[in-house]
Amino acid sequence: MSEKNIILTLEQRPERGEMLKASELIEIYGAEKLPLNARRIYNLLLHHAHGPDMAKPHHKFRVPLSELKYADEGKGRVRKHVLDLMSTFISFTHLDRNEDDLIPLLGYSTIGRDEESGYLTYEFDPRLVAILSDSQIFAKLQLDVIRAMSSKYALALYELIAKRARLSYVHSETFPLEQFRLLLGVPAGKLDTYSNLLKFAITPAVDEVNKLADFSVAFEPVKVGRKVEAITLAWSMKDIDGRRLAYSTLHEPDDEEMSA
């Protein structure tokens, strides 16, 4: 492929209601301790920054804190999540140098105030900017699905499949179990047995993705003897009725709206 035919992730424009997330930030290692809302906030920061300016080292972005709040979380919780993102380092491997770069998810950030409300000014580490500037593969994520997810495991699985769901000739992939645990964001020492991983992470995540996303996912354990060594994921895009059902589930009125 010639250079003129290469379309970079940051040159793509998301459709209304969606964000584009570089694949380099989907299959990551080191962010297992991040809670659901920190992950949601990070996606919003990426979405707000998306575009040519994101390829500029030390470029500063500014977003109202009100756009980063979830449920009844106040500014203090947003601040905590921002600090968590700044102190979370993910690993990028350079095969040519046999080295790993440890890079913070979020660079220097400032929480300030104006006459109406608070705001966050933030930037990304220059090493992460360099990686994202060359990104050519991305996932299309629906913002309302991100908001609706109730667990970080479901959100991680949603992103993992969204990266693959529109591939023409690939409809399944097998992941070593330990790798899959890390990709889901399971912290070290948690859900150690496969039965607990299945009960508290895999099954609920698959159920929620199938309920809310515009694609379906199924899984099958791969055993060596009696031990589960890997997980095979299979996916497919939903038909129009399935997409309509997911949309209606996402936008059905909550109890407060029903009683208003």
ChimeraX attribute file (.defattr): number of C-alpha atoms within 10 A of each C-alpha:
attribute: neighborCount
match mode: 1-to-1
recipient: residues
	/A:1	5
	/A:2	5
	/A:3	6
	/A:4	6
	/A:5	7
	/A:6	9
	/A:7	13
	/A:8	15
	/A:9	22
	/A:10	23
	/A:11	14
	/A:12	14
	/A:13	12
	/A:14	17
	/A:15	10
	/A:16	8
	/A:17	10
	/A:18	17
	/A:19	22
	/A:20	22
	/A:21	25
	/A:22	23
	/A:23	20
	/A:24	15
	/A:25	19
	/A:26	19
	/A:27	16
	/A:28	17
	/A:29	16
	/A:30	18
	/A:31	23
	/A:32	19
	/A:33	13
	/A:34	17
	/A:35	15
	/A:36	19
	/A:37	23
	/A:38	23
	/A:39	19
	/A:40	21
	/A:41	21
	/A:42	17
	/A:43	20
	/A:44	18
	/A:45	20
	/A:46	19
	/A:47	16
	/A:48	14
	/A:49	21
	/A:50	20
	/A:51	16
	/A:52	12
	/A:53	15
	/A:54	22
	/A:55	21
	/A:56	14
	/A:57	16
	/A:58	16
	/A:59	15
	/A:60	17
	/A:61	16
	/A:62	17
	/A:63	17
	/A:64	17
	/A:65	19
	/A:66	14
	/A:67	11
	/A:68	22
	/A:69	16
	/A:70	15
	/A:71	7
	/A:72	7
	/A:73	11
	/A:74	13
	/A:75	16
	/A:76	9
	/A:77	15
	/A:78	21
	/A:79	16
	/A:80	12
	/A:81	22
	/A:82	23
	/A:83	15
	/A:84	20
	/A:85	20
	/A:86	19
	/A:87	15
	/A:88	18
	/A:89	18
	/A:90	18
	/A:91	15
	/A:92	18
	/A:93	11
	/A:94	10
	/A:95	8
	/A:96	6
	/A:97	7
	/A:98	7
	/A:99	11
	/A:100	12
	/A:101	13
	/A:102	15
	/A:103	20
	/A:104	21
	/A:105	21
	/A:106	22
	/A:107	18
	/A:108	14
	/A:109	17
	/A:110	13
	/A:111	17
	/A:112	13
	/A:113	12
	/A:114	8
	/A:115	5
	/A:116	7
	/A:117	10
	/A:118	14
	/A:119	19
	/A:120	21
	/A:121	15
	/A:122	21
	/A:123	22
	/A:124	26
	/A:125	17
	/A:126	16
	/A:127	15
	/A:128	23
	/A:129	19
	/A:130	15
	/A:131	14
	/A:132	20
	/A:133	21
	/A:134	14
	/A:135	18
	/A:136	16
	/A:137	14
	/A:138	22
	/A:139	23
	/A:140	18
	/A:141	20
	/A:142	21
	/A:143	16
	/A:144	15
	/A:145	22
	/A:146	26
	/A:147	15
	/A:148	14
	/A:149	22
	/A:150	15
	/A:151	15
	/A:152	23
	/A:153	26
	/A:154	25
	/A:155	23
	/A:156	23
	/A:157	22
	/A:158	30
	/A:159	25
	/A:160	17
	/A:161	24
	/A:162	24
	/A:163	20
	/A:164	20
	/A:165	23
	/A:166	16
	/A:167	10
	/A:168	7
	/A:169	6
	/A:170	12
	/A:171	16
	/A:172	16
	/A:173	13
	/A:174	15
	/A:175	16
	/A:176	13
	/A:177	17
	/A:178	12
	/A:179	14
	/A:180	18
	/A:181	22
	/A:182	18
	/A:183	22
	/A:184	25
	/A:185	25
	/A:186	21
	/A:187	15
	/A:188	11
	/A:189	7
	/A:190	10
	/A:191	16
	/A:192	12
	/A:193	10
	/A:194	16
	/A:195	12
	/A:196	12
	/A:197	15
	/A:198	14
	/A:199	12
	/A:200	13
	/A:201	22
	/A:202	21
	/A:203	15
	/A:204	16
	/A:205	25
	/A:206	19
	/A:207	14
	/A:208	20
	/A:209	25
	/A:210	20
	/A:211	19
	/A:212	24
	/A:213	27
	/A:214	22
	/A:215	21
	/A:216	22
	/A:217	22
	/A:218	15
	/A:219	16
	/A:220	12
	/A:221	17
	/A:222	17
	/A:223	11
	/A:224	9
	/A:225	7
	/A:226	7
	/A:227	10
	/A:228	16
	/A:229	15
	/A:230	18
	/A:231	21
	/A:232	16
	/A:233	17
	/A:234	18
	/A:235	20
	/A:236	18
	/A:237	16
	/A:238	17
	/A:239	11
	/A:240	10
	/A:241	9
	/A:242	18
	/A:243	18
	/A:244	13
	/A:245	16
	/A:246	21
	/A:247	17
	/A:248	12
	/A:249	14
	/A:250	17
	/A:251	11
	/A:252	11
	/A:253	11
	/A:254	8
	/A:255	8
	/A:256	7
	/A:257	8
	/A:258	8
	/A:259	7
	/A:260	5
